[in-house]
Amino acid sequence: MNYILFDGPYHNNLLPFTYTRPVAEIRVGILTIRQKWESYLDYTTTTITEDYLSEKFPMVEMEENIMINASFLPNLEVVENVKNLKQNQALFKGEDVIAFFSKEGEEHEDFSDFEAIEYEGEVLKIEHTWDIFSKNGEALIEDFNLITKDRTSEPIPASVNTVNPENIFIEKGATLNFATLNASSGPIYIGRDSEVMEGSLVRGPFALCDHSTLKLGAKIYGPTTIGPHSKVGGEVNNSVIFGYSNKGHDGFLGNSVLGEWCNLGADTNNSNLKNNYAEVRLWDYETGGFAKTGLQFCGLMMGDHSKCGINTMFNTGTVVGVSANIFGSGFPRNFVPSFSWGGSSGFVTYKTNKAFEVAEVVMGRRNEEFTDMDKAILEHVFEETKQYRRE
């Protein structure tokens, strides 16, 4: 059987992160949503997504396919239900379809002629940006159990102080010295060729993915995920960093999500709680206004390729788009559009030629190529987000 992940109805809810990736490429827990499904299915999946993303994330259709809504995170029970789907069957959770059987070339605008099977079990669903950090703990524990099942951790170095060491898993090539790992409140996963520097204090659930670094004296409160090829220092609480991003210095990041290729300048801080303890509202691209989150704690949502200078201060519930560059004193507004350049005193348009020069240098430092496909995606985002900028 061929399995295809589709974006589902929440693609726009998950902007700015889905400006540059399908829903399946969102990281929550240890793995991306695609990696989770592929691990459970033991099958390489492809994607149905926005047209402008389809060259980088193509779809491969076969005679018989099962389409899977990438907003849903897999578990053993739901995967078994998905695998058992037959022609003209669809699996639902409430009003949302989880998966359905499809023949090559078929298009399905509704499922009125399908046999609807209701999934009665528990399943995690990512439908808002804030779900990425608020549901990260549950997803991280699920991934930890999946990744470490029937495997043996590398030995914990003698200099590392641990609590509940049986809940700590270290991959080959990882380096740890004179750190404290407390896994009493959740598992701790240390990925391949990663490094936990001296003096780091970590409370699980926590994942440091492959080739990433915790800087000297970092303080990490779970549930937190640091994606691959990232460098993180200072204080971090309940946040998700997708990968290839840096928060290399002191400063606080809490209840936040950073995309890829982001950089936070030294002593950057975000507020994750309003002074009046009121519910946090976040910019909603779907409605063009600020939406209720139902959360008291919510920090910064920053899209791919965005950067900020030293001593930047982000207000509670700030959304920063793709390829923004923020600097200067004071608090920038709670919504910074993609390709904006400036700060609290105002913004101008960050021209694509300048943004591309930076992206090429930044990616080159990690031996990654800034491809023509990447440029085309960002050009599309630039045009699509013009309405939010003062040109």
C-alpha positions in Angstrom: 0.0 0.0 0.0 1.1 3.5 -0.8 0.7 6.2 1.9 0.4 9.9 1.2 0.3 12.6 3.8 -2.0 15.6 3.0 -2.1 19.0 4.7 -5.7 18.8 5.9 -7.9 21.7 6.9 -5.4 23.3 9.3 -2.6 24.5 6.9 -3.5 28.2 7.3 -3.9 27.8 11.1 -0.2 26.7 11.2 1.2 29.7 9.4 3.9 31.0 9.4 5.5 27.5 9.7 3.5 26.1 6.8 4.6 29.0 4.5 7.8 27.0 3.9 6.8 23.3 4.6 3.9 20.9 4.5 2.2 20.1 7.8 4.0 16.8 7.7 7.3 18.5 8.1 6.4 20.1 11.4 8.6 18.9 14.3 6.7 18.1 17.5 8.1 15.7 20.1 11.5 14.3 18.8 10.5 13.6 15.2 8.7 15.4 12.5 5.1 14.3 11.8 6.3 12.6 8.6 9.1 10.7 10.4 6.6 9.5 13.0 4.2 8.1 10.4 7.1 6.5 8.4 8.4 4.8 11.5 5.1 3.3 12.4 4.2 2.4 8.8 7.7 1.2 7.8 7.1 3.0 4.6 8.4 6.1 2.8 5.6 8.6 2.4 5.0 11.5 0.0 2.9 14.7 0.3 -0.1 16.6 -1.1 0.5 20.2 -0.2 0.3 23.7 -1.7 1.3 23.9 -5.4 4.3 26.2 -4.8 5.7 23.7 -2.3 5.1 20.6 -4.4 8.4 20.7 -6.3 10.4 20.4 -3.1 7.8 18.1 -1.5 6.4 16.0 -4.4 3.5 13.5 -4.3 3.9 9.9 -5.7 0.5 8.3 -6.4 0.1 4.6 -7.1 -2.9 2.5 -8.2 -4.1 2.2 -4.5 -3.3 4.8 -1.9 -4.2 5.6 1.7 -4.3 9.4 2.2 -3.4 10.5 5.8 -4.3 13.8 7.4 -0.9 15.1 8.6 -2.5 17.0 11.4 -2.9 13.7 13.3 0.1 12.2 15.1 0.3 8.4 14.9 0.2 5.8 17.6 0.0 2.0 17.4 -3.8 1.9 17.6 -4.6 4.6 15.0 -1.9 3.2 12.6 -3.5 -0.2 12.8 -6.9 1.3 11.9 -5.3 3.2 9.0 -3.6 0.1 7.6 -6.9 -1.8 7.6 -8.7 0.7 5.5 -10.4 -0.8 2.4 -11.8 0.8 -0.8 -14.6 3.4 0.0 -13.7 3.5 3.7 -12.6 6.6 5.6 -11.4 6.9 9.2 -12.8 9.8 11.2 -12.2 11.4 14.6 -15.3 13.5 15.1 -15.7 15.8 12.1 -12.1 15.4 10.9 -11.0 12.7 8.6 -7.8 10.9 9.8 -7.3 8.8 6.6 -9.1 7.4 3.6 -8.6 4.9 0.8 -8.1 6.4 -2.7 -7.7 4.9 -6.2 -5.2 6.6 -8.6 -6.6 9.8 -10.1 -9.6 10.0 -7.8 -10.6 13.3 -6.2 -12.7 13.4 -3.1 -14.5 16.7 -2.2 -16.6 14.9 0.5 -17.0 11.5 1.9 -20.7 11.1 1.6 -20.4 7.9 -0.4 -17.7 6.4 1.9 -18.2 4.0 4.8 -17.3 6.3 7.7 -15.4 4.5 10.5 -15.2 6.4 13.8 -11.9 6.2 15.7 -12.8 5.8 19.4 -9.2 6.0 20.8 -7.1 8.9 21.9 -5.0 10.7 19.2 -3.0 13.9 19.2 -3.9 16.5 16.6 -1.9 19.6 15.7 -4.4 22.3 14.5 -2.9 25.5 15.9 0.7 26.9 16.1 0.5 26.8 19.9 -0.3 23.0 19.8 3.3 22.5 18.8 4.6 23.4 22.2 1.5 22.7 24.3 1.3 19.1 23.1 5.1 18.6 22.8 5.4 16.7 26.1 2.9 14.0 25.1 4.4 13.7 21.6 8.0 13.6 23.0 7.2 10.7 25.4 5.5 8.8 22.5 8.6 9.4 20.3 11.0 8.4 23.0 9.2 5.1 23.5 9.2 4.5 19.8 12.8 5.4 19.1 14.3 3.6 22.1 12.2 0.4 22.1 14.5 -2.7 22.4 17.6 -0.5 22.2 20.4 0.2 24.7 21.6 3.7 25.5 25.2 4.6 25.3 26.6 4.8 28.9 26.1 8.0 30.8 29.5 9.6 31.5 30.6 9.5 35.2 30.8 13.3 35.4 27.1 13.7 34.6 24.7 14.1 37.5 21.4 12.2 36.9 18.0 11.7 38.4 16.0 8.7 37.1 18.8 7.6 34.7 16.7 4.7 33.3 14.7 7.4 31.6 17.7 8.9 29.8 18.8 7.7 26.3 22.0 8.8 24.7 22.8 8.0 21.1 26.3 7.2 19.7 28.7 10.1 19.2 27.0 12.3 21.8 29.3 14.2 24.2 28.3 15.1 27.8 30.4 16.5 30.6 29.6 17.9 34.1 25.9 18.4 33.3 22.8 17.6 35.3 20.0 15.6 33.7 16.8 15.2 35.7 14.4 12.7 34.0 12.0 12.4 37.0 9.3 14.4 35.2 9.8 13.0 31.7 12.4 11.3 29.5 15.6 12.9 28.2 16.8 12.0 24.7 20.3 13.0 23.5 20.8 12.6 19.8 23.7 11.4 17.7 26.8 13.6 17.6 25.2 16.2 19.9 26.9 17.9 22.8 25.7 18.9 26.3 28.4 21.3 27.6 29.5 21.7 31.2 27.1 23.2 33.7 24.0 22.6 31.7 20.8 21.9 33.8 18.1 19.9 32.1 14.7 18.8 33.4 12.7 16.5 31.1 10.8 15.8 29.0 13.6 17.0 26.7 15.1 16.1 23.3 18.4 17.3 21.9 18.3 16.1 18.3 21.3 15.0 16.2 24.3 17.3 15.8 22.9 20.0 18.2 24.6 21.7 21.1 23.5 22.9 24.6 25.9 25.7 25.4 27.7 26.2 28.7 25.4 26.6 31.7 22.1 26.3 29.7 19.0 25.9 31.8 16.3 23.8 30.1 12.8 23.1 31.5 10.7 20.5 29.7 8.8 19.7 27.7 11.4 21.2 25.2 12.7 20.0 21.8 15.9 21.3 20.2 15.9 20.1 16.6 19.0 19.0 14.6 22.0 21.2 14.0 20.9 23.9 16.5 22.8 25.7 19.2 21.0 26.8 22.4 22.1 28.6 25.5 20.5 30.6 28.3 17.0 29.7 29.7 14.4 27.7 27.7 11.0 26.5 28.9 8.5 24.4 27.1 9.6 25.3 23.5 10.2 23.6 20.2 13.0 24.6 17.8 12.6 22.8 14.4 16.2 22.7 13.5 19.2 24.6 12.1 18.4 27.5 14.4 20.5 29.2 17.1 19.7 30.8 20.5 23.4 30.7 21.4 23.5 33.1 24.4 21.7 34.1 27.6 18.1 35.2 27.5 14.7 33.6 28.0 12.6 31.6 25.5 9.4 30.2 26.8 6.3 28.6 25.4 7.6 29.3 21.9 8.2 27.7 18.5 11.1 28.6 16.2 11.3 27.4 12.6 14.5 26.6 10.8 17.4 28.9 10.1 16.4 31.4 12.8 18.9 33.2 15.0 18.2 35.0 18.3 20.7 37.6 19.3 22.4 37.7 22.7 20.1 38.5 25.6 17.0 38.2 23.5 13.9 37.6 25.8 10.3 36.8 25.2 7.4 37.3 27.6 5.2 34.2 27.9 2.7 35.7 30.4 0.7 38.9 30.3 1.1 41.2 33.3 -2.7 40.9 34.0 -2.5 37.1 33.6 -5.2 37.3 30.9 -5.6 34.8 28.0 -3.0 35.2 25.3 -4.2 36.1 21.7 -2.1 35.3 18.7 -2.2 36.7 15.1 -4.4 34.5 13.0 -3.5 34.5 9.3 -6.9 32.9 8.4 -9.0 35.8 9.9 -6.5 38.6 9.7 -6.9 39.4 13.4 -5.8 38.1 16.8 -7.3 34.9 17.9 -7.9 33.5 21.4 -5.5 30.6 22.3 -7.2 29.5 25.5 -3.7 29.7 27.0 -2.3 31.8 29.9 1.3 31.1 28.8 2.2 31.7 25.2 5.4 33.3 23.8 7.0 33.7 20.4 6.1 32.0 17.0 8.9 32.7 14.6 8.9 31.5 10.9 11.9 30.2 9.0 14.9 32.4 8.2 14.0 35.1 10.7 16.6 36.8 12.9 16.7 39.3 15.7 19.5 41.5 17.1 21.0 41.6 20.6 18.7 42.6 23.5 15.5 42.1 21.4 12.4 42.0 23.6 9.3 40.1 22.4 5.9 40.7 23.9 3.6 37.9 25.0 2.1 36.1 22.0 4.2 37.6 19.2 4.1 36.1 15.7 7.1 36.7 13.4 6.8 35.7 9.8 9.4 34.3 7.4 12.6 36.1 6.7 12.1 39.0 9.0 15.0 40.9 10.6 14.3 42.6 13.9 16.6 44.9 15.9 16.7 47.9 18.1 15.3 48.9 21.5 11.7 48.6 22.7 9.1 45.9 22.0 8.2 45.3 18.3 4.5 44.8 17.6 2.9 41.5 18.3 2.7 40.6 14.6 5.8 41.1 12.4 5.0 40.3 8.8 7.3 38.2 6.6 10.2 40.1 5.0 10.1 42.9 7.4 13.2 44.9 8.4 13.2 47.0 11.6 11.8 47.1 15.1 9.7 49.0 17.6 10.2 52.3 15.6 8.8 50.8 12.5 9.5 48.4 9.6 10.4 48.6 6.0 10.4 45.8 3.4 13.3 43.3 3.5 14.0 42.9 -0.2 14.4 39.3 -1.4 17.8 39.9 -2.9 19.2 40.9 0.5 17.4 38.1 2.3 18.6 35.6 -0.2 22.2 36.7 0.3 21.9 36.1 4.0 20.2 32.7 3.6 22.9 31.5 1.2 25.7 32.4 3.7 23.8 31.0 6.7 23.0 27.7 5.1 26.4 27.4 3.6 27.9 27.5 7.1 26.1 24.2 7.7 27.1 22.8 4.4 23.5 23.1 3.1 22.7 24.6 -0.3 20.2 27.4 -0.7 18.6 26.0 -3.8 16.5 27.5 -6.6 13.6 25.6 -5.1 14.2 27.4 -1.8 14.3 30.7 -3.6 11.1 30.1 -5.5 9.3 29.2 -2.3 10.5 32.3 -0.5 9.6 34.5 -3.6 6.1 33.1 -3.4 5.9 33.8 0.3 7.2 37.4 -0.3 4.4 38.0 -2.8 1.7 36.2 -0.7 2.5 38.3 2.4 2.7 41.7 0.7 -0.8 42.6 2.1 0.7 42.6 5.6 3.6 45.0 4.9 3.8 48.7 4.2 5.7 48.6 1.0 
